[in-house]
Amino acid sequence: MSAPNEETHERPKVGVGVFVTSQNHPGCVLLGIRQGSTGEGTYAVPGGHLEFGESWEKCGAREVLEETGLSLKGVRYCTVVNGVKREENYHYITLFVRGEVDLSYKAEPENTEPTKCLGWEWVEWDKFPPLENLFCPLRVLRDQNYNLFQERMFTEVFRALAEFAEDNKMSAPNEETHERPRVGVGVFVTSQNHPGCVLLGIRQGSTGVGTYATPGGHLEFGESWEECGAREVLEETGLSLKGVRYCTVVNALKREENYHYITLFVRGEVDLSYKAEPENMEPTKCLGWEWVEWDKFPPLENLFCPLRVLRNQNYNLFQES
């Protein structure tokens, strides 16, 4: 993955993949063979596009019902991957969720969209098809050695996500016309010269004007989250980063501003051998940069939407595992 080049590509889109489990099929998830679209002939989980205003959980439940006729319970977030297949002009950020079949409604799947899938089958997690036979996002996930049946249960995070979704009335798509959610990257910039602090600036000239935000911007086709974060910080502050790595992801919605972004947060440390302090390289977009202690952040109402969502979940950059 590299920085944007002269080719013209759409920016990455957002998808949701669902690991469907069942008490009747322990250790298994539902897989089907795709047809009629990108990834034809490969195995994939149920899923589809995240629509404006949806939470990841509601999107997953909706897609499973549409594709298999199954109703899910206990739908919750699992993880996120960055899937790129240049030869097919494919770049999706895929949020994976999991949910258990509600056996009181229906126990086994139907192939309700036969033009998109050859059929559904229960597959043991430890007996998955080879990587080359998996649809891109699922292949990326399996290649990272993710194990659905060994995941840690972050109860407080799940509760915070659910509460935020309820507070912002995230719901299934309605008759309003909205663009699908976009993908952004926010960067927590740290420095040995400013322990316990991150870089914040006040936005101007766009959505969220007057609120505090981290450096960041749109993820471009073919970029990794880390490359995007380093590029945006250099463009906005003149700082070069080292050790850039993924932190977390949020679903940020502000209906009154027609704003819905999936924001990936990364962190990186200032490379002091290059330059130690930020400059305001884009004064039409930011009033200036300042180092702010994590425990002395501005009030929630003064934060840009993705950062407000993250802080409202009690995420702590300096206590991450």
Secondary structure, 3 states (H helix, E strand, C coil): CCCCCCCCCCCCEEEEEEEEECCCCCCEEEEEEECCCCCCCCEECCEEECCCCCCHHHHHHHHHHHHHCCCEEEEEEEEEEEEEEHHHCEEEEEEEEEEEECCCCCCCCCCCCCCCEEEEEEEEHHHCCCHHHECHHHHHHHHCCCCHHHCCCCHHHHHHHHHHHHHCCCCCCCCCCCCCCEEEEEEEEECCCCCCEEEEEEECCCCCCCCEECCEEECCCCCCHHHHHHHHHHHHHCCCEEEEEEEEEEEEEEHHHCEEEEEEEEEEEECCCCCCCCCCCCCCCEEEEEEEEHHHCCCHHHECHHHHHHHHCCCCHHHCC
